[in-house]
Amino acid sequence: MDYRNLGASGLKVPVLSFGTGTFGGQGPLFSAWGHSDANEARRLIDICLEAGVNLFDSADVYSNGASEQILGAAIKGRRDKVLISTKMSLPMGDGPLDAGSSRQRLLISVDAALRRLGTHHRLASAPCLRCIHADRGGAVDAR
């Protein structure tokens, strides 16, 4: 596996990542993608790690958070061997802080993702944060 530097962060990431949109399979969209449970996710992660792929991508909207819960269960005991990226901005509810890219939503979403993943690792820091989905609420100022 080839690895590249992530900007000036000093972090090396593989050129390939594994998307976890099939983990959970809840709701009309994600049930059409797949229904991987924690055992299947663990098997898929084993295959990835054997091939040198250690970056796993998720999002809070994937099966309404179930994807992150399953990913967390599947990496239990080997959290130090993987990198996780997750996304936020799309609606997770009807409240004013349930969607968007505001600083407050970002902080809430990071804490919620860490809970769902069952981890306390927080790599995201100001130089690493990039808002790739601008919403009408304004850009994220992560500094």
trRosetta pair geometry for C-beta under 8 A, 3 or more apart (Angstrom, degrees):
i j d omega theta_ij theta_ji phi_ij phi_ji
1 14 5.0 -31 167 -134 127 114
1 15 7.2 -171 -177 27 79 86
1 16 7.1 -105 -142 34 106 102
1 51 6.4 101 -60 143 115 68
1 52 2.8 -160 -1 110 133 136
1 53 6.3 -174 -113 -58 147 55
2 14 7.1 109 80 -155 48 65
2 15 4.7 20 80 -12 98 126
3 12 4.3 43 156 169 129 108
3 13 6.3 160 -155 78 84 24
3 14 5.5 -54 -99 -94 74 46
3 15 7.0 -136 -95 -28 24 74
4 12 6.9 159 77 -151 22 69
4 13 6.1 -30 62 63 74 77
4 14 8.0 69 16 -176 75 10
4 15 6.1 83 -11 -80 109 78
5 8 7.7 33 152 -94 122 26
5 9 7.5 168 176 51 83 75
5 10 7.3 -31 -148 -116 102 15
5 11 7.2 116 -156 73 58 46
5 12 6.0 -45 -92 -97 50 65
5 13 8.0 81 -160 18 10 79
6 9 4.8 -22 91 42 97 125
6 11 4.4 -16 35 77 121 99
6 12 7.3 -167 -8 -98 85 14
6 13 5.1 67 -56 -7 108 118
6 128 7.0 29 135 -127 124 99
7 127 6.9 -168 112 154 140 99
7 128 7.1 -177 44 -108 135 60
8 127 6.6 -78 72 173 95 137
9 125 7.9 144 -128 52 107 108
9 127 6.1 168 -87 107 83 115
9 128 5.3 52 -93 -83 138 101
11 83 7.6 113 180 -113 125 142
11 123 7.5 67 -87 -175 152 133
11 128 7.7 35 16 -106 139 128
13 17 7.6 -16 173 -71 112 105
13 55 5.3 49 -161 -68 98 144
13 83 6.3 -95 -116 70 92 165
14 17 6.7 146 75 -72 100 60
14 52 6.2 146 -110 134 133 86
14 53 5.3 -151 93 -121 167 54
14 54 6.1 129 -17 33 124 72
14 55 5.4 -154 38 5 96 111
16 53 5.3 -57 95 -108 102 113
16 55 7.6 167 104 53 45 108
17 53 6.8 148 -124 -166 27 104
17 55 4.0 -68 -112 102 96 106
17 56 6.6 172 -175 -91 93 18
17 57 5.0 74 137 -24 133 109
17 85 7.1 -23 -154 28 157 121
18 44 7.1 159 -179 148 145 107
18 45 7.5 179 82 -102 158 61
18 48 4.9 -61 -38 -105 148 147
18 53 5.6 96 -33 143 105 133
18 55 7.1 150 18 88 70 58
18 56 5.2 -26 68 -111 93 71
18 57 7.0 179 83 20 39 80
19 22 7.9 91 111 1 85 84
19 56 7.9 145 -99 -163 15 60
19 57 4.9 -33 -104 70 62 107
19 58 7.8 141 -159 -79 56 43
20 23 4.5 -16 177 4 93 124
20 41 7.3 40 -139 -134 104 116
20 56 5.8 48 -41 177 117 102
20 57 6.5 -173 7 82 84 50
20 58 4.5 -21 54 -89 124 89
20 62 6.4 98 101 140 83 166
20 67 4.9 132 125 -179 105 110
20 68 7.7 111 103 -75 144 44
20 70 7.4 175 -179 81 121 105
20 71 5.1 -11 -141 -72 164 122
21 30 6.5 -138 176 -128 79 95
21 33 5.2 -73 130 161 102 161
21 34 7.6 99 107 36 73 105
21 58 7.9 170 -61 -128 52 56
21 59 7.6 16 -90 26 83 105
21 62 5.2 -128 -120 -127 56 121
21 67 6.6 -25 -114 -114 25 150
22 25 6.6 8 -172 -66 56 89
22 30 7.7 170 -115 -170 30 85
22 33 5.0 -135 -93 131 69 100
22 34 3.0 5 -149 63 108 131
22 35 7.3 -54 178 -1 82 19
22 36 4.8 69 123 -1 96 114
23 34 7.9 11 -41 95 27 109
23 36 4.9 -55 -100 78 53 109
23 41 5.2 48 -113 -92 112 128
23 58 7.6 -40 45 -114 131 110
23 62 6.9 51 61 142 86 127
23 63 6.9 -123 98 19 62 141
23 66 7.0 -162 125 120 81 80
23 67 4.2 108 77 -135 102 70
23 70 4.1 -167 176 78 115 136
23 71 5.9 96 114 -49 176 80
23 74 7.8 -104 -125 -11 135 141
24 30 6.4 1 90 143 99 138
24 35 7.5 -80 110 -143 23 48
24 36 7.3 -5 -1 65 37 70
24 62 6.6 125 39 139 133 86
24 63 3.1 167 109 98 138 171
24 64 8.0 -156 156 45 149 67
24 66 3.2 122 -128 107 137 116
24 67 4.8 -94 1 -63 127 59
24 69 7.4 87 -84 52 118 97
24 70 5.5 -155 -56 -10 81 135
25 30 5.6 -165 -133 133 31 88
25 31 4.7 77 174 -112 82 53
25 33 6.7 -151 -108 68 76 80
25 34 5.5 -110 -82 106 112 43
25 35 3.4 -59 14 -100 167 60
25 36 6.9 133 -28 20 107 51
25 63 6.2 14 22 -94 15 131
26 30 5.8 12 57 79 46 124
26 31 6.4 21 -134 -60 8 90
26 63 3.9 97 36 -153 94 91
26 64 5.9 -68 94 25 130 101
26 66 5.3 93 4 16 129 149
27 30 5.1 58 61 31 97 98
27 31 6.1 -171 73 -16 39 95
27 63 6.2 -171 14 -120 104 52
27 64 6.5 124 -37 -21 128 103
28 31 6.3 -53 -131 34 17 109
28 32 7.0 18 162 -19 53 107
29 32 6.2 -70 -170 30 29 109
29 33 7.1 23 144 -20 65 106
30 33 5.2 -46 -152 27 48 117
30 34 7.9 -56 174 49 68 57
30 62 6.1 122 -109 -163 140 60
30 63 4.6 -137 114 -67 162 77
30 67 7.6 -116 -153 -53 146 116
31 35 6.7 25 -141 -76 66 95
36 40 4.2 -132 -150 97 82 123
36 41 5.1 110 146 -61 118 79
36 44 6.8 -22 -146 -5 148 141
36 70 6.9 130 108 153 89 152
37 40 5.4 91 48 17 63 101
37 41 6.9 -119 105 -6 30 96
37 70 6.7 -141 -167 -132 34 126
38 41 5.4 -54 -140 39 31 115
38 42 6.2 38 156 -25 65 103
38 70 5.1 -144 -81 -148 69 79
38 73 4.1 -47 -127 106 129 132
38 74 5.4 -162 -157 -64 70 80
39 42 5.7 -49 -149 31 29 113
39 43 6.7 30 151 -17 61 103
40 43 5.6 -52 -152 35 35 113
40 44 6.4 33 151 -17 67 106
41 44 5.7 -56 -147 39 33 110
41 45 6.2 32 154 -19 67 107
41 70 5.0 144 -25 152 161 105
41 71 6.4 -126 -179 -90 143 46
41 73 7.4 87 73 78 135 92
41 74 3.8 -99 114 -75 109 150
42 45 5.8 -55 -145 38 29 111
42 46 6.4 37 152 -25 62 103
42 73 7.8 -75 -58 118 102 81
42 74 4.3 -154 -71 -143 65 86
43 46 5.6 -50 -152 30 31 115
43 47 6.8 31 151 -18 62 102
44 47 5.7 -51 -154 33 35 113
44 48 6.5 35 149 -19 65 104
44 74 7.9 -12 55 -169 88 150
45 48 5.4 -51 -147 37 36 114
45 49 6.2 34 156 -19 68 105
45 56 7.2 -18 -112 -80 102 138
45 74 5.2 138 -5 148 143 118
45 75 6.3 -139 -164 -78 163 78
45 82 7.5 -31 -160 -89 119 142
46 49 6.0 -57 -145 38 28 108
46 50 6.4 30 156 -20 63 107
47 50 5.9 -56 -151 35 28 112
47 51 6.5 15 154 -8 63 111
48 51 5.9 -71 -154 44 30 104
48 53 3.9 -81 -170 78 90 109
48 54 7.2 150 135 -76 103 35
48 56 7.5 97 116 -78 166 95
49 52 7.6 63 -170 -64 31 13
49 53 7.0 -91 -69 66 30 62
49 54 6.1 63 -111 -91 73 79
49 78 7.9 -19 -98 149 160 147
49 81 6.6 29 -130 145 130 127
49 82 7.6 -73 -88 -80 109 94
54 81 6.3 -117 -140 152 122 70
54 82 5.1 -150 -176 -118 83 54
54 83 5.8 79 123 12 87 86
55 82 7.5 154 -89 -169 25 74
55 83 4.6 -20 -105 73 72 109
55 84 7.7 170 -156 -84 55 22
55 85 6.7 19 -176 -4 98 105
56 71 6.1 163 138 -150 142 127
56 75 7.6 -144 19 -59 155 136
56 82 6.0 1 3 -177 113 124
56 83 7.2 162 21 84 66 55
56 84 5.4 -23 69 -110 92 69
56 85 7.4 180 88 28 43 67
57 84 7.8 153 -90 -163 27 54
57 85 4.9 -16 -110 70 74 99
57 86 7.3 157 -163 -86 51 41
57 87 7.7 27 -176 -19 93 101
58 62 5.8 -108 -166 28 78 144
58 67 5.1 174 -147 123 109 115
58 68 5.1 128 146 -81 153 78
58 71 5.7 -101 -65 -14 144 159
58 84 6.8 -13 15 -169 110 99
58 85 7.3 163 28 89 63 51
58 86 4.6 -21 76 -107 87 89
58 87 7.5 -160 102 17 45 74
58 113 7.8 150 92 -147 120 114
59 62 4.8 113 61 -21 81 97
59 67 7.2 30 52 70 58 143
59 86 5.9 155 -94 -167 32 73
59 87 4.0 -24 -109 57 96 95
59 88 7.1 169 -158 -68 77 40
59 90 7.5 40 165 29 128 120
60 65 5.8 -5 -163 -84 67 77
60 68 7.0 -12 -105 -20 50 138
60 86 6.7 81 -42 166 70 116
60 87 7.2 -120 7 88 76 55
60 88 5.2 39 5 -102 126 82
60 90 7.7 -175 70 59 94 88
60 92 5.6 -42 132 -83 122 132
60 109 6.0 -96 -44 -151 149 102
60 112 6.8 46 -120 103 127 122
60 113 6.2 -95 -79 -79 95 96
60 116 7.9 144 -121 13 76 157
61 64 7.0 -9 -153 -85 42 39
61 87 8.0 -43 20 91 95 96
61 90 4.7 -16 -46 81 149 126
61 91 7.7 73 -98 71 121 45
61 92 6.4 -130 -84 -86 75 80
62 65 7.7 119 69 -61 65 14
62 66 7.3 -114 115 60 75 69
62 67 3.5 -13 111 4 120 150
62 68 7.2 124 64 -27 109 76
63 66 3.8 -67 120 51 118 108
63 67 5.0 129 36 -34 108 85
64 92 7.3 123 -141 -148 71 82
65 68 5.6 -52 -165 37 60 110
65 69 6.3 60 141 -22 80 103
65 92 7.6 64 -45 -144 104 122
65 112 7.4 -79 -117 154 128 109
65 116 5.1 -129 -174 -112 101 149
66 69 5.3 -54 -148 37 40 114
66 70 6.1 37 155 -18 71 105
67 70 6.0 -56 -147 39 28 107
67 71 6.2 30 153 -19 63 108
68 71 5.5 -51 -142 38 32 114
68 72 6.2 38 155 -23 64 104
68 86 6.5 31 -96 -114 120 141
68 113 5.7 -118 -145 -147 157 73
68 116 3.9 58 105 118 119 126
68 117 5.2 -71 175 -64 97 76
69 72 5.7 -54 -152 34 29 114
69 73 6.6 27 152 -16 63 105
69 116 4.9 -83 -64 -172 71 87
69 117 7.6 -121 -90 -78 32 31
69 118 7.7 79 -138 -24 57 101
70 73 5.7 -53 -148 37 34 110
70 74 6.1 32 154 -20 67 110
71 74 5.7 -59 -144 39 29 111
71 75 6.3 9 163 -4 66 111
71 84 7.0 118 145 -123 137 125
71 117 6.3 -36 91 -120 101 85
72 75 6.4 -68 -142 44 25 96
72 76 6.8 54 152 -60 60 85
72 116 6.3 -176 -17 132 140 57
72 117 3.9 167 -82 -163 113 42
72 118 4.0 122 173 23 131 99
72 119 6.4 -147 -128 -19 102 93
73 76 5.7 -23 -158 -21 34 118
73 118 7.2 83 -63 12 53 145
75 78 5.6 -110 -172 72 69 85
75 79 5.7 93 136 -87 110 59
75 81 7.8 -158 -159 63 101 92
75 82 5.3 -77 -138 24 138 150
75 84 7.9 -127 9 -64 168 119
76 79 7.4 2 -122 -46 27 92
76 118 6.9 -12 -91 97 97 141
78 81 4.5 -30 172 27 94 122
78 82 6.7 75 122 -12 89 103
79 82 6.5 -79 -152 43 35 96
79 119 5.5 155 -137 -114 142 124
79 121 6.4 180 161 -17 122 134
83 123 7.6 -14 -142 -3 89 166
84 117 6.6 104 149 -129 173 151
84 119 7.8 139 20 44 148 155
84 121 7.9 116 33 84 113 125
86 113 4.9 165 85 -146 160 147
86 117 8.0 -127 -44 -52 146 130
87 133 7.6 77 -170 -2 114 132
88 92 8.0 -37 -146 -32 90 125
88 101 7.6 140 102 -103 88 66
88 105 6.8 -177 139 145 129 99
88 106 6.8 157 73 -112 138 53
88 109 3.8 28 -106 -172 164 160
88 110 7.9 -96 -14 -50 147 57
88 113 7.5 -111 -58 -46 116 126
89 99 6.9 41 167 -170 42 65
89 100 6.2 -42 -149 165 66 8
89 101 4.9 -1 -111 -66 105 88
89 105 7.6 90 -103 129 48 138
89 133 4.4 179 69 90 173 134
89 135 6.0 -179 -164 -44 108 125
90 99 6.5 -47 161 -132 22 94
91 94 7.6 38 -170 -82 124 37
91 98 5.7 42 -155 124 72 97
91 99 3.9 -28 -90 -79 66 123
92 98 4.9 -132 63 -171 75 88
92 99 6.9 174 13 -70 65 67
93 98 3.5 -112 59 -136 86 153
93 99 7.8 -150 54 -34 57 84
94 98 6.3 38 40 47 17 154
95 98 4.3 106 56 -19 79 112
97 100 7.8 -88 -141 44 37 113
97 102 7.6 -84 -127 55 75 129
97 104 6.2 -75 -129 119 116 114
97 105 5.6 -173 -164 -88 74 83
97 108 6.2 70 161 16 120 166
99 105 7.3 -39 105 -132 16 148
99 135 7.5 169 145 -143 88 162
100 105 5.2 161 81 -17 85 166
100 135 4.7 -143 -136 82 69 158
100 136 7.7 -78 -118 53 106 68
100 137 4.3 33 -158 13 133 146
101 105 6.5 -119 -126 73 10 130
101 106 6.8 39 -167 -59 55 99
101 131 5.4 93 -179 -148 139 121
101 133 6.2 178 -65 89 134 82
101 134 6.6 -99 41 -131 154 33
101 135 4.8 154 10 12 100 108
101 137 6.4 168 49 65 67 109
101 138 7.6 -141 82 83 91 50
101 139 7.1 -28 110 -142 125 31
101 140 5.2 -95 156 -44 97 103
102 105 4.5 95 54 7 82 102
102 106 6.9 -140 95 -8 44 86
102 137 5.2 -67 -58 134 95 136
102 138 6.8 57 -99 61 75 96
102 140 7.2 141 -164 -95 13 78
103 106 5.5 -53 -150 33 32 115
103 107 6.5 28 155 -16 65 104
103 140 6.0 132 -77 -143 63 78
103 141 6.5 -36 -70 54 120 71
103 142 7.5 171 -115 -91 93 48
104 107 6.0 -56 -150 37 31 108
104 108 6.3 29 154 -15 65 109
105 108 5.7 -57 -145 42 32 111
105 109 5.8 31 157 -21 67 111
106 109 5.8 -59 -144 38 25 110
106 110 6.4 27 158 -21 63 105
106 129 7.7 52 -168 -152 144 138
106 140 5.7 82 -48 -130 146 133
106 142 7.4 -104 138 -98 165 91
107 110 5.9 -50 -145 32 29 110
107 111 6.6 25 157 -12 62 107
108 111 6.1 -63 -154 40 28 108
108 112 6.2 25 153 -17 66 111
109 112 5.6 -55 -143 40 31 111
109 113 6.1 33 157 -21 66 106
110 113 5.8 -55 -146 36 29 110
110 114 6.4 30 155 -19 63 106
110 122 6.8 65 169 -132 122 110
110 124 6.4 -113 -122 47 134 144
111 114 5.8 -54 -148 35 31 112
111 115 6.6 32 153 -19 64 104
112 115 5.7 -53 -151 35 33 112
112 116 6.4 30 153 -16 67 105
113 116 5.7 -55 -145 39 33 108
113 117 6.0 26 157 -13 67 111
114 117 5.8 -59 -141 45 28 107
114 119 5.8 -103 -154 77 74 69
114 120 6.4 64 -176 -113 123 33
114 121 7.6 -171 -127 57 104 52
114 122 6.6 -29 -86 -76 138 92
115 118 7.5 26 176 -72 31 40
123 128 6.8 -45 134 80 88 170
124 128 5.6 -139 -139 86 53 119
124 129 5.6 66 -172 -73 102 92
125 128 5.3 76 51 17 67 105
125 129 7.2 -135 92 -21 25 93
126 129 6.1 -53 -139 22 27 111
126 142 4.8 165 -128 123 66 97
126 143 5.0 74 -147 -102 135 54
129 140 6.9 -98 149 118 124 132
129 142 3.9 160 75 -109 144 171
131 134 6.3 82 133 -80 113 65
131 139 5.7 159 70 -159 155 78
131 140 4.2 154 -66 28 134 110
131 142 7.8 179 -36 -33 98 111
134 139 5.8 -32 -124 -91 101 79
135 138 7.7 -16 76 33 74 31
